[in-house]
């Protein structure tokens, strides 16, 4: 059974663990990672999710997940990228571009957002069919259009953070 560590509002571990699917109590925060994979042409590798247990099943998203109990956010980003897409990157390839702490809404989370610059134009993917239905490359503008259409996870709304994409936009300048 998968378990995850719980944090306080400042991101400090509470030395408490919950099983996956169990929601934190008030004042407790779930750890989450997002990994954005960017190609040299400023398109991002996205995936259509295949899990019914996702917050918004079958929608498009970036690589996301929860660190397992005792696992760092960075190690979780590396593991999830491999589990979902079959891609292996060294830890140094993951550039943390921001942390979003969500205090309101459905989830209370500490979300660390990472960027990986793809060195190959089209890396050889080995998607996990239990996690991913299909993949595509889209620009940030196209991703935001999919959000407006309701077909891509609305990270700004889910995380209650209207500036969610600002860190990605900043690294693209």
PyMOL commands that set and color helices and strands:
alter all, ss='L'
color gray80, all
select helices_A, chain A and resi 73-85+91-93+140-149+155-158+166-171
alter helices_A, ss='H'
color red, helices_A
select strands_A, chain A and resi 3-7+13-19+29-38+43-49+60-61+63-65+95-102+109-117+132-139
alter strands_A, ss='S'
color yellow, strands_A
deselect
rebuild
show_as cartoon
